[in-house]
Amino acid sequence: MVASAVTGGIVHLGGIGGSNGSRASEKGGELPPATATVVRTDLVRSKTVDGRLDFAQRRPVKSAVDGTVTVAAAEGRTLTMGQALYELNDKPVTLLYGPVPMFREMKTGDRGSDVLQLERNLRDLGYGAGLYVDTRYDRDTEAAVKQWQKSLNREPTGKVGRGDVVFQPGQVKVVSVDAALADQVGPGEPVLTIASTQPVVRAHLDQTDGALTAAGTKVEVTLPSGKTADGRVAGTVRPEGSGSGGGAAAQEGIVVEVVLDGGARAASGEDAKASVSVKFVSEARKGVLAVPVEAVLALRGENGGYGLQIVQGTGTRTVRVDTGMTADGQIEVSGPDVREGLEVGMAAS
């Protein structure tokens, strides 16, 4: 009888040289203490962690000028083009759409892409019926700005100051209020934290889970209501509360942002303050032959490799196999002598 030892769930068999084919040995040896069946199944390697619902692309809105907050924004509100993000010194700071940030005062005679996006907003808001949208801030632009300023109860100067508007790519969600009513704020100080209206899930992974953070990694999210939703990793984000130098918060792990396949509908009606469960799938193999890890034999000798002890009636034979992915205690096996339904030996549990 061949001596064996169990290491890491795999039985090591000594003294079996085998042949060049798949069959390592054939004998009527003693029956194993336990058996299992070769099954055809899906193997999925995954990790499940806690997460929470949030919105994508969080970023602060900072004041461009000194002033007093006279209207505080409402947390959770969705704002669109032409609406006030907040009011400073009793004057609205208006949300307009465009990729170019507000970096200067705009006035007659100016040219640039910022002027172009301002004119697009004026046109879309209904000001300046005859306005020709281009990169020039001309008299027609000034007239349209004055119309718009009167509607906001601002002095109709025809100029747009740095503290008058905030440009963002589209509609935004107010996720937190950083400056309350009557707070004094100066240039560069945050007033609001906003995000896109696209719901996401933020989940914390360990530093050793770097492979799961790749963009496109598939996940399954169990929402607070118990419903499940498919999603994919969009990327990593800085942990909340971590500074530019990292610190304790950054050392605790990696924060991953997950986009739900169903978009806003997938998270509709869910409790945004409750936690969710996020299952990361790092690898999946569909319809493969598999056995418990304990059924695989590590063959020693000239050829080495791995094998299975096939149980046939009152005897056994050992065949070579190729091994693949492992998940949940099962391992993928393949070879010409392996088929679904075979009974294989296992070490005693």
C-alpha positions in Angstrom: 0.0 0.0 0.0 1.3 3.5 -0.9 2.0 5.8 2.0 0.2 9.2 1.9 0.1 12.5 3.7 -2.3 15.3 3.6 -0.9 18.9 3.1 -3.1 21.9 2.3 -6.0 19.7 1.4 -4.1 17.7 -1.3 -3.1 14.1 -0.7 0.6 13.4 -1.7 1.2 10.0 -3.1 4.8 8.7 -3.2 6.4 6.1 -5.4 4.1 6.4 -8.4 6.2 7.0 -11.5 3.2 6.7 -13.9 3.5 6.7 -17.7 3.6 9.3 -20.5 -0.2 9.1 -20.8 -2.9 10.2 -18.5 -3.1 7.0 -16.4 -0.7 7.1 -13.5 -1.4 3.6 -12.1 -4.0 0.9 -12.1 -4.5 -1.5 -9.2 -7.2 -3.1 -7.1 -6.0 -1.3 -4.0 -7.8 -0.7 -0.7 -10.9 1.5 -1.0 -10.5 5.1 0.3 -12.1 6.2 3.6 -14.4 8.6 1.7 -15.6 9.3 -1.8 -17.0 12.2 -3.9 -18.5 12.5 -7.3 -17.1 14.4 -10.3 -19.6 17.1 -11.1 -20.1 19.6 -13.9 -20.6 23.0 -12.4 -19.8 26.7 -12.4 -16.9 27.8 -10.3 -16.9 31.4 -9.1 -14.1 33.0 -7.1 -15.6 35.9 -5.1 -15.4 38.1 -2.0 -18.3 39.8 -0.3 -17.9 43.1 1.6 -20.1 45.8 3.1 -20.8 49.0 1.1 -23.3 51.9 0.9 -25.3 53.7 -1.7 -23.9 57.0 -2.9 -23.6 59.2 -6.0 -20.8 59.3 -8.5 -18.1 62.0 -8.9 -18.3 63.7 -5.5 -16.6 67.1 -5.5 -16.7 70.3 -3.5 -18.1 73.6 -4.6 -15.8 76.3 -3.3 -16.6 80.0 -3.0 -14.8 82.2 -5.5 -15.3 85.4 -3.4 -15.7 86.5 0.2 -19.2 86.6 1.5 -21.9 85.4 3.9 -24.1 82.4 3.2 -27.6 83.8 3.2 -29.4 80.7 1.8 -28.1 77.3 2.7 -28.6 74.5 0.1 -30.9 71.5 0.9 -29.0 68.2 1.2 -30.4 65.6 -1.2 -31.8 68.2 -3.7 -31.2 67.8 -7.4 -30.3 71.0 -9.2 -30.4 71.8 -12.9 -29.3 74.6 -15.2 -30.3 78.1 -14.1 -31.0 77.1 -10.4 -29.1 78.5 -7.5 -26.6 76.3 -5.7 -26.6 78.7 -2.8 -26.9 82.4 -2.1 -24.0 84.6 -1.0 -24.7 88.1 0.3 -28.4 87.6 -0.7 -27.4 87.0 -4.4 -27.7 83.6 -6.1 -24.7 81.6 -7.3 -26.2 79.9 -10.3 -25.5 76.5 -11.8 -24.7 76.6 -15.5 -23.6 73.7 -17.7 -20.2 73.4 -19.3 -16.8 71.7 -18.9 -14.8 74.9 -18.5 -14.6 76.3 -14.9 -15.4 79.9 -14.1 -11.9 81.3 -14.1 -12.4 85.0 -14.8 -14.9 87.8 -15.0 -16.5 87.8 -18.5 -17.3 91.1 -20.2 -17.7 92.7 -23.6 -14.6 92.2 -25.8 -13.6 88.9 -24.2 -13.2 85.7 -26.3 -12.9 82.1 -25.3 -14.5 78.7 -24.8 -15.9 80.0 -21.5 -17.8 82.7 -23.4 -19.1 80.0 -25.8 -20.6 77.9 -23.0 -22.0 81.0 -21.3 -23.9 81.9 -24.5 -25.2 78.4 -24.9 -26.6 78.6 -21.4 -28.2 82.0 -22.0 -29.8 80.7 -25.2 -31.1 77.5 -23.5 -32.5 79.5 -20.6 -34.4 81.7 -23.0 -32.4 84.9 -22.9 -31.2 86.8 -26.0 -33.6 85.6 -28.8 -31.2 86.9 -31.5 -28.0 85.8 -29.7 -25.4 84.3 -32.1 -23.6 81.6 -30.1 -19.8 81.9 -30.6 -16.7 82.6 -28.7 -17.1 86.4 -28.7 -18.6 88.4 -25.8 -20.3 91.2 -27.9 -23.1 93.6 -27.4 -25.7 91.0 -28.0 -24.1 88.8 -25.2 -24.1 91.8 -22.9 -27.8 92.4 -23.6 -28.7 88.8 -22.9 -26.7 88.8 -19.7 -28.6 91.9 -18.5 -31.9 90.2 -19.1 -30.8 87.2 -17.2 -29.4 89.3 -14.3 -32.7 91.2 -13.9 -34.6 87.9 -13.6 -32.3 87.0 -10.7 -32.7 90.4 -9.0 -29.1 91.2 -9.6 -27.7 94.5 -10.8 -27.8 94.4 -14.6 -24.1 95.1 -15.2 -23.9 93.0 -18.4 -20.8 91.3 -16.8 -20.5 87.9 -15.3 -18.3 87.8 -12.2 -16.4 84.8 -10.8 -18.7 84.6 -7.9 -21.9 84.7 -9.9 -22.0 81.2 -11.5 -20.6 77.7 -11.2 -20.1 75.6 -14.3 -20.7 71.8 -14.0 -21.0 69.1 -16.7 -24.7 68.6 -16.0 -27.4 68.4 -13.3 -26.0 67.7 -9.8 -27.1 66.2 -6.5 -26.3 68.0 -3.2 -24.8 65.3 -1.0 -23.7 67.5 1.9 -23.8 71.1 3.1 -20.4 72.3 4.2 -21.3 76.0 5.0 -24.5 76.7 7.0 -26.7 79.7 7.0 -24.8 82.9 8.1 -21.4 81.3 7.8 -18.6 83.5 6.5 -16.7 82.0 3.6 -13.7 83.1 1.6 -12.1 82.3 -1.7 -11.4 78.6 -1.9 -13.5 77.6 1.1 -16.1 74.8 0.4 -19.8 75.6 0.5 -21.3 72.4 -0.8 -20.3 68.9 -1.8 -22.1 67.8 -4.9 -22.1 64.7 -7.1 -23.7 63.5 -10.4 -27.2 62.1 -10.2 -25.9 58.6 -11.1 -26.2 56.2 -8.1 -23.2 54.2 -7.2 -22.1 51.9 -4.4 -19.0 52.5 -2.5 -17.3 49.5 -0.9 -14.2 49.1 1.2 -11.6 46.4 0.2 -8.4 45.4 1.8 -5.0 46.5 0.4 -4.4 42.9 -0.6 -7.5 42.9 -2.9 -6.0 45.1 -5.6 -7.0 42.6 -8.3 -10.7 43.3 -7.5 -10.4 47.0 -8.1 -9.8 46.8 -11.9 -12.3 48.8 -13.9 -15.0 46.5 -15.3 -14.8 43.8 -12.6 -18.3 42.4 -12.2 -20.2 42.6 -8.9 -23.5 41.6 -7.5 -25.1 44.1 -5.0 -27.7 43.1 -2.4 -29.6 46.3 -1.7 -31.2 47.3 1.6 -34.6 46.1 0.4 -33.1 42.6 -0.3 -33.2 43.0 -4.1 -30.1 42.2 -6.0 -28.6 44.3 -8.8 -25.7 43.7 -11.1 -22.9 46.2 -11.4 -19.3 46.8 -12.4 -16.3 48.5 -10.8 -15.8 52.1 -12.2 -12.6 52.7 -10.3 -11.2 53.7 -6.9 -11.8 56.9 -5.0 -10.1 58.6 -2.1 -11.4 57.5 1.3 -13.5 60.2 2.9 -11.6 62.1 5.5 -8.2 61.3 4.0 -5.9 64.2 3.1 -3.5 64.5 0.3 -0.9 62.8 2.4 -2.9 59.7 3.1 -3.0 59.0 6.8 -4.9 56.4 8.8 -8.0 56.6 6.7 -6.1 55.9 3.5 -4.2 53.0 5.1 -7.3 51.1 6.2 -8.0 49.9 2.6 -9.2 50.8 -0.8 -12.5 52.4 -1.6 -14.1 51.1 -4.8 -16.9 52.9 -6.7 -19.4 50.5 -8.3 -21.8 51.6 -11.1 -25.2 49.8 -11.1 -26.2 48.3 -14.5 -29.8 49.5 -14.0 -28.7 53.1 -13.3 -31.1 55.3 -11.2 -33.9 52.7 -11.5 -31.9 50.0 -9.8 -31.6 52.1 -6.6 -35.0 53.8 -6.7 -36.8 53.8 -3.4 -33.8 52.3 -1.5 -32.7 53.6 1.9 -29.5 55.6 1.1 -28.4 55.4 4.8 -28.5 51.6 5.0 -25.6 49.4 4.2 -25.5 47.0 1.2 -23.7 43.8 0.5 -21.2 43.8 -2.5 -20.0 40.5 -4.0 -16.9 40.9 -6.2 -16.4 38.2 -8.8 -12.7 38.0 -9.6 -12.9 34.9 -11.8 -15.6 32.6 -13.1 -15.5 29.3 -15.0 -18.7 28.0 -16.5 -19.6 24.3 -17.0 -16.3 22.7 -15.8 -15.7 19.4 -14.2 -14.8 19.7 -10.5 -14.2 17.7 -7.4 -13.5 18.6 -3.7 -9.9 19.9 -3.3 -9.3 16.9 -0.9 -9.8 14.5 -3.8 -6.8 15.7 -5.7 -3.6 13.6 -5.3 -0.1 15.2 -5.7 1.8 12.5 -7.6 5.5 12.1 -6.8 8.2 10.5 -8.9 9.7 11.2 -12.3 6.6 12.7 -13.9 4.9 14.3 -10.9 1.7 16.2 -11.5 -1.8 15.6 -10.0 -4.2 12.7 -10.1 -7.6 11.3 -9.0 -8.2 8.0 -7.4 -11.1 6.5 -9.4 -13.3 4.1 -7.4 -14.6 1.2 -9.5 -16.5 -1.5 -7.7 -14.1 -3.0 -5.1 -11.0 -1.6 -6.7 -9.4 1.8 -7.5 -7.1 3.2 -10.2 -5.2 6.5 -10.3 -5.4 8.8 -13.3 -3.5 11.9 -14.1 -5.5 15.2 -14.4 -4.8 18.8 -15.1 -6.1 21.2 -12.5 -7.5 24.7 -12.8 -9.4 27.2 -10.8 -10.3 26.6 -7.1 -13.4 28.1 -5.4 -15.5 27.3 -2.3 -13.5 24.1 -1.7 -13.8 22.7 -5.2 -11.1 22.5 -7.9 -11.4 22.3 -11.7 -10.1 19.0 -13.2 -9.7 17.8 -16.8 -8.2 15.0 -18.7 -9.2 12.1 -21.1 -10.0 9.8 -18.2 -12.2 12.2 -16.3 -16.0 12.5 -16.9 -19.0 13.7 -15.0 -20.4 11.1 -12.5 -17.2 9.3 -11.7 -16.7 8.3 -8.1 -13.3 9.4 -6.7 -11.5 8.8 -3.4 -10.9 11.4 -0.7 -8.9 11.6 2.5 -10.9 11.0 5.7 -12.4 14.2 7.1 
